[in-house]
Amino acid sequence: MTEASTPLARFWDEFRHNTVAVIALGVVIAISIMAIAAPLISPQNPYDLANLVLMDARRPPGFVGSKGFTHWLGTDAQGRDLLSAILYGLRISIQIGLIAGAIAFALGATLGAFAAFFGGRIEALIMRVIDLQLSFPAILLALVLAALLGQGKWPLIAALVTAQYAYFARTAHGAASAERSKDYVDAALSTPLAARRVVFRHILPNCLPPLIVVATVQVANSIALEATLSFLGLGLPVTEPSLGMLIANGFQYMLSGRYWISIYPGVALIVLIVAINLVGDQVRDQLNPRLRR
């Protein structure tokens, strides 16, 4: 084992001793693989209107449809195979969660690090804006932005990024403020390096541990927010049914006994979010020295 791989090996050695976290990581990996392979393993393409048979709508689990294959989880109100719709919905949820989380990570970490590095009025202005945004619930801000920007993948991502980047900025500011006063930063400033290079090459890499913890939480939050907005009709269009929209489509049929239309997408969503949060909790415990035993 090389010396460079030792920290990662030590991290995994401690991680694997938490059985719950290992199982949760396995669930996240399995769901991700199924979502990526959805076009290959799904019995039906739920986005292809030519594959939908309205006569097969709201059929119970195990029903053999007109196309000849078994709908193991039943069908929804549009005649979509629910298993296929869930796999495609997971694909959309993971994709939006990762993209929104990555953009919010980059934007928030950069703002927080630059605010801590320059200080003065720049820091006061940036952090007052961040504090003002954090005083509002993220779901409320996302609802307003989604209503203003309209439906669609990228308007939804823009709303999620705007609602979440402040968490990364606050965390990066706290970590960068502690790094700013250290000797290696003063040594870097004594060289002709530009301030931008000092921030990105020296300060931000040392702020990654707490930012990684926030990232795991915010990815799960992005998935939950996307499902909430889609449930309310403010997320993705009807032609791209996400898990939230699948739950919304079956909500009106719950009292009539057709529980599967909403229950199964809801279970898939809950399992994914809980598994990501469990992995994030273990990562937080290992990266935060105060939580280590």
C-alpha positions as CSV (number, residue, x, y, z in Angstrom):
1,M,0.0,0.0,0.0
2,T,1.4,3.4,-1.0
3,E,1.7,6.2,1.4
4,A,-0.7,8.4,-0.7
5,S,-3.5,5.8,-0.4
6,T,-3.1,5.4,3.4
7,P,-5.5,8.2,4.4
8,L,-8.3,6.8,2.1
9,A,-7.6,3.2,3.3
10,R,-7.8,4.4,7.0
11,F,-11.0,6.2,6.2
12,W,-12.6,3.1,4.7
13,D,-11.2,0.9,7.5
14,E,-13.1,3.0,10.0
15,F,-16.2,3.4,7.8
16,R,-16.7,-0.3,7.3
17,H,-16.9,-0.9,11.0
18,N,-20.3,0.8,11.0
19,T,-22.6,-1.8,9.6
20,V,-25.5,0.5,9.2
21,A,-23.4,3.0,7.1
22,V,-22.0,0.2,5.0
23,I,-25.5,-1.1,4.2
24,A,-26.7,2.4,3.5
25,L,-23.7,2.9,1.1
26,G,-24.6,-0.4,-0.6
27,V,-28.2,0.8,-1.0
28,V,-27.1,4.1,-2.5
29,I,-24.8,2.4,-5.0
30,A,-27.4,-0.2,-5.9
31,I,-30.1,2.5,-6.5
32,S,-27.6,4.6,-8.5
33,I,-26.7,1.6,-10.7
34,M,-30.3,0.8,-11.3
35,A,-31.1,4.4,-12.2
36,I,-28.2,4.6,-14.6
37,A,-29.2,1.3,-16.2
38,A,-32.9,2.2,-16.3
39,P,-33.1,2.3,-20.1
40,L,-31.7,-1.2,-20.2
41,I,-33.5,-2.9,-17.4
42,S,-36.9,-1.2,-17.4
43,P,-39.7,-3.2,-19.1
44,Q,-41.1,0.0,-20.6
45,N,-40.0,3.6,-21.5
46,P,-42.5,5.6,-19.5
47,Y,-41.6,8.8,-21.5
48,D,-42.6,7.2,-24.8
49,L,-46.3,7.8,-25.3
50,A,-46.5,5.1,-27.9
51,N,-45.8,2.5,-25.2
52,L,-48.7,3.7,-23.0
53,V,-52.0,1.8,-23.0
54,L,-54.8,3.7,-21.3
55,M,-56.7,0.4,-20.9
56,D,-53.9,-0.8,-18.6
57,A,-54.2,2.3,-16.3
58,R,-54.4,1.8,-12.5
59,R,-53.8,-1.9,-12.7
60,P,-52.7,-3.7,-9.5
61,P,-49.2,-5.2,-8.9
62,G,-48.6,-8.4,-10.9
63,F,-51.0,-7.5,-13.7
64,V,-50.1,-8.8,-17.2
65,G,-50.6,-5.9,-19.5
66,S,-51.6,-5.6,-23.2
67,K,-47.9,-5.5,-24.2
68,G,-47.4,-9.0,-22.8
69,F,-45.1,-8.2,-19.8
70,T,-46.0,-8.3,-16.1
71,H,-46.4,-5.0,-14.3
72,W,-44.8,-6.1,-11.0
73,L,-45.6,-2.9,-9.2
74,G,-48.8,-2.1,-11.1
75,T,-49.5,0.8,-13.4
76,D,-50.3,4.5,-12.8
77,A,-53.2,6.6,-14.0
78,Q,-51.6,7.0,-17.4
79,G,-51.0,3.3,-17.9
80,R,-47.2,3.6,-17.2
81,D,-45.5,0.6,-15.8
82,L,-44.8,1.8,-12.2
83,L,-41.5,-0.1,-11.8
84,S,-40.2,1.6,-15.0
85,A,-41.5,5.0,-13.9
86,I,-39.8,4.6,-10.5
87,L,-36.4,3.7,-12.1
88,Y,-36.6,6.7,-14.4
89,G,-37.8,8.9,-11.6
90,L,-34.8,7.8,-9.5
91,R,-32.6,8.6,-12.4
92,I,-34.0,12.2,-12.6
93,S,-33.9,12.7,-8.8
94,I,-30.2,11.6,-8.5
95,Q,-29.2,13.6,-11.5
96,I,-30.8,16.8,-10.3
97,G,-29.6,16.2,-6.7
98,L,-26.0,15.8,-7.9
99,I,-26.0,18.7,-10.3
100,A,-27.6,21.1,-7.9
101,G,-25.4,20.0,-5.1
102,A,-22.2,20.4,-7.2
103,I,-23.1,23.9,-8.4
104,A,-24.2,25.0,-4.9
105,F,-20.9,23.5,-3.5
106,A,-18.8,25.4,-6.0
107,L,-20.6,28.7,-5.7
108,G,-21.0,28.7,-1.9
109,A,-17.5,27.5,-1.2
110,T,-16.0,30.1,-3.4
111,L,-18.0,33.0,-1.9
112,G,-17.3,31.9,1.7
113,A,-13.6,31.4,1.1
114,F,-13.2,34.8,-0.7
115,A,-15.2,36.5,2.1
116,A,-12.9,35.1,4.7
117,F,-9.8,35.8,2.7
118,F,-10.4,39.5,1.9
119,G,-12.3,40.4,5.0
120,G,-13.5,44.0,5.6
121,R,-16.4,45.3,3.6
122,I,-16.4,42.5,1.1
123,E,-16.8,39.9,3.9
124,A,-19.5,42.0,5.7
125,L,-21.5,42.4,2.4
126,I,-21.3,38.7,1.4
127,M,-22.0,37.3,4.9
128,R,-24.9,39.7,5.5
129,V,-26.5,38.5,2.3
130,I,-25.9,34.9,3.3
131,D,-27.3,35.5,6.8
132,L,-30.4,37.1,5.3
133,Q,-31.0,34.1,3.0
134,L,-30.4,31.6,5.8
135,S,-33.2,33.3,7.8
136,F,-35.7,32.0,5.3
137,P,-36.6,28.3,5.0
138,A,-35.0,26.7,2.0
139,I,-38.3,25.2,0.9
140,L,-40.0,28.6,0.9
141,L,-37.3,30.2,-1.2
142,A,-37.3,27.2,-3.6
143,L,-41.1,27.4,-4.0
144,V,-40.9,31.2,-4.9
145,L,-38.1,30.7,-7.3
146,A,-39.7,27.7,-9.0
147,A,-42.9,29.6,-9.4
148,L,-41.1,32.5,-11.0
149,L,-38.7,30.5,-13.2
150,G,-41.3,28.0,-14.5
151,Q,-41.2,24.3,-15.1
152,G,-38.1,22.6,-16.5
153,K,-34.9,20.8,-15.5
154,W,-32.6,23.8,-15.5
155,P,-35.0,26.3,-13.9
156,L,-35.5,23.7,-11.2
157,I,-31.8,23.3,-10.7
158,A,-31.4,27.1,-10.6
159,A,-34.0,27.3,-7.8
160,L,-32.4,24.5,-5.8
161,V,-28.9,26.1,-6.1
162,T,-30.1,29.5,-5.0
163,A,-31.9,27.9,-2.1
164,Q,-28.9,25.9,-0.9
165,Y,-25.6,27.6,-1.8
166,A,-25.7,29.7,1.4
167,Y,-25.2,26.6,3.6
168,F,-21.9,25.9,1.8
169,A,-20.9,29.6,2.0
170,R,-21.4,29.7,5.7
171,T,-19.4,26.5,6.3
172,A,-16.6,27.6,3.9
173,H,-16.4,31.0,5.6
174,G,-16.0,29.4,9.1
175,A,-13.3,27.0,7.9
176,A,-11.5,29.5,5.7
177,S,-11.5,32.1,8.6
178,A,-9.5,29.6,10.7
179,E,-7.1,28.8,7.8
180,R,-6.6,32.5,7.0
181,S,-4.6,33.2,10.1
182,K,-2.2,30.2,9.7
183,D,1.4,30.6,8.8
184,Y,1.3,28.8,5.4
185,V,-1.2,31.4,4.1
186,D,1.1,34.2,5.1
187,A,4.0,32.4,3.4
188,A,1.9,32.1,0.2
189,L,1.0,35.7,0.4
190,S,4.6,36.7,0.5
191,T,5.1,35.2,-2.9
192,P,3.9,36.8,-6.2
193,L,0.9,34.5,-6.3
194,A,-2.5,36.1,-7.1
195,A,-5.2,36.1,-4.4
196,R,-7.3,33.8,-6.5
197,R,-4.6,31.2,-6.6
198,V,-4.0,31.4,-2.9
199,V,-7.7,30.8,-2.2
200,F,-8.1,27.9,-4.6
201,R,-4.7,26.3,-4.2
202,H,-4.1,26.7,-0.4
203,I,-7.2,27.7,1.5
204,L,-10.1,25.8,-0.1
205,P,-8.4,22.4,-0.1
206,N,-8.0,22.6,3.6
207,C,-11.7,23.4,4.0
208,L,-12.9,20.3,2.1
209,P,-13.7,18.0,5.1
210,P,-16.6,20.1,6.6
211,L,-17.8,21.0,3.0
212,I,-18.0,17.3,2.1
213,V,-20.2,16.7,5.1
214,V,-22.5,19.5,4.1
215,A,-22.5,18.2,0.5
216,T,-23.9,14.8,1.5
217,V,-26.7,16.4,3.4
218,Q,-27.5,18.9,0.7
219,V,-27.7,16.3,-2.0
220,A,-30.3,14.5,0.0
221,N,-32.1,17.8,0.6
222,S,-32.0,18.6,-3.1
223,I,-33.7,15.3,-3.9
224,A,-36.3,15.9,-1.3
225,L,-36.9,19.5,-2.5
226,E,-37.2,18.4,-6.1
227,A,-39.8,15.8,-5.1
228,T,-41.7,18.4,-3.1
229,L,-41.7,20.9,-6.0
230,S,-42.7,18.3,-8.5
231,F,-45.5,17.1,-6.1
232,L,-46.8,20.7,-6.1
233,G,-46.6,21.0,-9.9
234,L,-43.7,23.4,-9.8
235,G,-40.9,21.0,-10.8
236,L,-40.5,19.0,-13.9
237,P,-43.1,18.9,-16.7
238,V,-45.6,16.1,-17.0
239,T,-43.5,14.5,-19.8
240,E,-40.7,13.8,-17.4
241,P,-42.4,12.3,-14.4
242,S,-40.1,12.4,-11.3
243,L,-40.9,10.6,-8.0
244,G,-42.6,13.6,-6.6
245,M,-44.9,13.8,-9.6
246,L,-45.6,10.0,-9.5
247,I,-46.7,10.4,-5.8
248,A,-48.9,13.4,-6.8
249,N,-50.5,11.5,-9.6
250,G,-51.6,8.7,-7.4
251,F,-52.5,10.7,-4.4
252,Q,-56.1,11.2,-5.5
253,Y,-56.6,7.4,-5.9
254,M,-55.4,6.5,-2.3
255,L,-58.9,6.5,-0.9
256,S,-60.2,4.2,-3.7
257,G,-57.7,1.5,-2.7
258,R,-55.1,2.0,-5.5
259,Y,-52.4,2.6,-2.9
260,W,-49.5,1.4,-5.1
261,I,-49.5,4.4,-7.4
262,S,-48.2,6.7,-4.6
263,I,-46.9,4.3,-2.0
264,Y,-44.2,2.6,-4.1
265,P,-42.6,5.8,-5.4
266,G,-42.8,7.2,-1.9
267,V,-41.0,4.2,-0.5
268,A,-38.3,4.5,-3.2
269,L,-37.8,8.2,-2.4
270,I,-37.6,7.7,1.4
271,V,-35.1,4.8,1.1
272,L,-32.8,6.9,-1.1
273,I,-32.9,10.0,1.1
274,V,-32.5,8.0,4.3
275,A,-29.6,6.0,2.9
276,I,-27.7,9.1,1.7
277,N,-28.3,10.7,5.2
278,L,-26.9,7.7,7.0
279,V,-23.8,7.7,4.8
280,G,-23.5,11.4,5.5
281,D,-23.8,10.9,9.2
282,Q,-20.9,8.4,9.2
283,V,-18.8,10.7,7.1
284,R,-19.5,13.6,9.4
285,D,-18.5,11.5,12.5
286,Q,-15.2,10.5,10.9
287,L,-14.2,13.9,9.5
288,N,-15.2,15.9,12.7
289,P,-12.5,15.3,15.4
290,R,-15.0,16.3,18.1
291,L,-17.3,13.4,17.2
292,R,-14.5,10.8,16.9
293,R,-14.3,8.4,19.8
